[in-house]
Amino acid sequence: MGKRNLIDLLQDIQSTQISELSVTCSNQKNILIP
């Protein structure tokens, strides 16, 4: 049970990081290409 929760937590963190990375890339693209 504890291990399962840890895996879920890691996946949540991973999804969040990917989302933030996508936003960062989009923002940089907007700056580079007006």
MOUR-V858053 format. One record per residue. N is the residue number from 1. SS is DSSP state (2 for helix, 1 for strand, 0 for the rest). OMEGA is omega in degrees with one decimal (NA if undefined). BURIAL is + if it has 16 or more other ideal C-beta (glycine too) atoms within 10 Angstrom, else -. Layout:
n=N ss=SS omega=OMEGA burial=BURIAL
n=N ss=SS omega=OMEGA burial=BURIAL
//
This chain:
n=1 ss=0 omega=179.9 burial=-
n=2 ss=2 omega=-179.5 burial=-
n=3 ss=2 omega=179.7 burial=-
n=4 ss=2 omega=179.9 burial=-
n=5 ss=2 omega=179.9 burial=-
n=6 ss=2 omega=178.7 burial=-
n=7 ss=2 omega=178.9 burial=-
n=8 ss=2 omega=-178.8 burial=-
n=9 ss=2 omega=179.5 burial=-
n=10 ss=2 omega=-179.6 burial=-
n=11 ss=2 omega=177.7 burial=-
n=12 ss=2 omega=-179.7 burial=-
n=13 ss=2 omega=-179.2 burial=-
n=14 ss=2 omega=-179.6 burial=-
n=15 ss=2 omega=-179.5 burial=-
n=16 ss=2 omega=-179.6 burial=-
n=17 ss=2 omega=179.7 burial=-
n=18 ss=2 omega=179.1 burial=-
n=19 ss=2 omega=-179.8 burial=-
n=20 ss=2 omega=179.8 burial=-
n=21 ss=2 omega=179.7 burial=-
n=22 ss=2 omega=179.8 burial=-
n=23 ss=2 omega=179.9 burial=-
n=24 ss=2 omega=179.8 burial=-
n=25 ss=2 omega=-179.8 burial=-
n=26 ss=2 omega=-179.9 burial=-
n=27 ss=2 omega=179.9 burial=-
n=28 ss=2 omega=179.8 burial=-
n=29 ss=2 omega=-179.8 burial=-
n=30 ss=2 omega=-179.8 burial=-
n=31 ss=2 omega=-177.1 burial=-
n=32 ss=2 omega=-176.5 burial=-
n=33 ss=0 omega=-178.1 burial=-
n=34 ss=0 omega=NA burial=-
//
